[in-house]
């Protein structure tokens, strides 16, 4: 059973995240654990000790429970794998990190950072929580039907990390995994990915995955042509945790509108 943590807010992106996770749970065996970290707005007084402070902390949590039920209401009936949401008072990053340290999750899902630009992607990925995240994450800018998944095999180390993740998440799933890699005829520094991709296909098929090997693509800066990814319900790619602010990879990611699965290495 895949254990998934879904961090939600009271916003449209979080509604996308829950809806998408529920859709995914119809295809792979997974439990979805929603968590909403509620921090008071600036006008709420932060002073006080003892029972006074505990009282308004409890009130904030109760407010959060009411707010988050609005987000979850439309998803609860068709999604039996959606667990009771946790509403926690505190700092979002700190509380999410604490949950991840105390429990084991196989997948993390949330709405994509807004605006979805190289700068905001860089800032999010370099926050402490994401630097310590040891499971793949899915970012949602919208919801798509998951009829086929694209796994981008851009270089050997990232491909191995990607395969390890998909072997855990995808065994026996009927949704086809399309493996795509750059052509060895591309310009600049060229890596021949034919052997690593052939190995990836063999490993995934051994786990019961349905694998489709795509024709090699001529890469553009940071990844494949955007036309290649537009028809997929999920695009999976490995990304270095120490990715640079001005890297072509971030420039490319910011243009992808499909749901993204990032395997941070």
N, C-alpha and C positions, 0 to 999 in steps of 0.2 A: 504494500500500500504506500503510495507516494504521499508524504505529508507536506502540505503546502501552506506557507504563511502568506496571507494577503493583507498588506498594510493599506488601510483605507482612510480617506478623509471625506468631508461632506462636499464633494465636488463631482463633476461629470466624469473626470478621468478615473475616479475610484469606482463609479458605476460601471464603466467599461471593464475595469480590472476584475470585479466580481463576476460580471456577466461572462467574461472570457474564461475565467477559471472554472466556472460552472460548466461551460460548453466543453472545456478540455476534460472535465471529470466524466463526461459521457463516453470518452474514448480511451482513457487510461484510468487505472484504479488509483484514486487519490482522495484524500480528505482535505478540505479547505478550512483553514483556521483564520477567520478575519480578526484583525486587531485595529483598534482606533485609539491612538494616543491623544488625549485631550489636554490641551494647555490653555489656561485662561487668556482671554483677550486683554489687551493693555489696560482697559478701564477697570478690570477686576482688581481690588486691592490685594497685595501680596503680603501684607503684614499680618501679625497675629500668631499666637502659639497655642498649643494645647487643643482643647476641644473646639475652640472657635475656628482655628485653621482646619482641623479635621472635618468640621461641619461643612465649611464651604468647599473643601476638596470633594467630599461626598456629593454635594450638590452639583459640582461641575461634572463628576462622573455620571450622575443621573441625567443631566442635560445631554451629555454625550451619548448615552444609551438611546435616548429619544431621537436624537439627530441621526444616529447611524441606522436606526430601524427604517428610516425613510429611504436610505440608500439600498438597504437589503431587502425591503418589502417585495419588490418586483421579482427578486431572484430566488426567494426562499422556496416557493412551491415546486418549481421544476428542478431544484437542485438539492437532492437529499444528502449529498456529501458536504453541504455547507454546515459547519459546526456553529455552536452558540458564539456570538462575537464577544471578544474581550474589549472592555473599555477601561483604559488606564490613564490616571492623571500623571502628568510629568512631561519631560522633554522627549520629543519623538525619537530622535536618534539614540539617545541614551537608553530609553525603554525598549526599543526594538533590538538593540545590541544585547541587552540583558536577556531578553527572551531567547535570542539565538544562542547565547552562551549556556542557557539552562536547558534548552531542548534541542533536539535534532530535527532539522527540516531538510527536505530534498529539493525544494523549489521555493522561490520567493517571487511574489507578484505584486505589482503596484502600478498606478497611473504614471505615465512618463512625465519627466520634469517639464515645466512650462516657463517660458517658451522653449521649444525643443531646438536649441541652438548649440553649436560646439562649446560655447562658454558655459551654459547651464549643465550640459552633459558632463563636461570636465569637472565642474564644481561638485556635482552630485557624486560622481564616481570616486572623487578624492576625499569625500567625507569619511570619517572613521568607520562608520557602520559598513559602508560598501567596501572599504579596504580590507575589512575583516570578514566579509561575507564569504563563506566557503561552499555555497550552493549556487546554481544558476539563477538568474533573475529574468523575469519577463516584464517589459515595459509596454504599456498600452497607450496609444494615442486615439484608438478607435477599435471597434470590434469587427472581426471578419470571421466567416465560416472557416473552420479548420479542415479543409479538404486535402491539402497537401502542404508539406513542410520543406523548406529549403535549408540545407546545412551547407554553409560556405566553408570550404576547405582551402584556406589561403596559404598556409604554411604547415610544415610537419608537426611542430609542437602543439600549435593551436588545434590542429585536426585531431591529435590524440586526445586532448582534453575534451573536445567536442564529442568524440565517439564515446568516451567514458561516461559523459553526461547522458547521451542519448541511449546508451545501453541500459542505464538505470531507469530512465523515464519511459522508454518506448517499447519494451519487449512485448511482442505479440499484438501491438496496436495495428489496426487495419489502415490507418492513415499513412500513405506512402511518404518516405523520406527521400527527398531528391538531393543527391550529393553533387555539388558544383565546384569546380576548381579553375584557376586561371590557366590559360594556354601557355605552354613552354615557349611559344613563339612571340610572346609579348616583348615589349621594349624594357630597357633598364635591367635591374637585377631579377633574373628569372630563376625560379625554383621548379624543377620537374616534379609535379605532384601526382603523377600517374600511379606510382607504386604506393604512396601513402593512402591515396583514395581507394585503390583496389583492396588494400588491407582493411580500410574502414568499412567498405562494403561487405567484405567477408565476415568481419566481427559482428556487424549489426544484423546481418542475415542469420548468423548463428544464434542470435538472441530472439529470432522470430520476427524481426522487423521487415517490412516490405520496402525494398530499396530500389531507387531509380537513379542510374548514373547519367547525369546530364553531359552534353557536349561542352568541352572547355570554352571559356569565354576570354575575350581580350579585355584585360582589366583597365579601368579608368583609375584616376587618383583615389586611393583609399579603399577600393573594392570593385565589384562588378558593375556593369552598366545598370542604372536604376530600372530600366525596362525589364531586366531579368528577374527582379524581385517583386514586381508589382502584383502578380497574381497569386501570391502565396498567403496562407493563413497564419504563418509563422516563419520568421527568418532567424536562424540560429547562427551565431558567429562567436568565435573566441576573441577576447580582447585583453591586452595587458593591463593589469591594475595600475601600472605606472605610466599609462599613455600620456603623451605630452599634449599641452593645451592647443598647440598649432598643428597637431598630427593630421594627416590626410584621412585617417580612419574616423576621427570625430567629425570632420567635414562631411564625410560620406554618410555616416550614421544619421546626422541631422536631416538628411534628405529622404530617409526611408520612412514611409508612412505605414508600412505593414507592422504588425506586432513583432517585437524584437525579443529574442532570447539571447542574453549575453552570458558567456561562460568566462569569468574573470580569472586570468592566470598570472 
